[in-house]
């Protein structure tokens, strides 16, 4: 029988979640075998009222699982490879700015925004 569990781990980004699980004593091989997706989000005010999530998303598929099992350093885990599914908070923020879903001022507490590139 398979189980599907959702957990909340307070971290700043997706890689920090992997590190936090290790710090809690979860072995990398177990993380690789069981974790499917990591989502990190911040809520910001939207241009039309309410709040929207600015998120970072990391899907753990075969290559990334193998990198975890091989004990690669954290900065090496996301070295680009075909099939990598990673969307950073900065990429999501840029998409939301371009679609006028959020104002630049709302994103400044989360990440640095280049004022010249977003005019």
Secondary structure, 3 states (H helix, E strand, C coil): CCCCCCCCCCCCCHHHHHHHHHHCCCCHHHHHHHCCEEEEEEEEECCCCCEEEEEEEEECCHHHHHHHHCCCCHHHHCCCCCCCCEECHHHHHHHHHHCCCCCHHHHCCCCCCCCCCCC
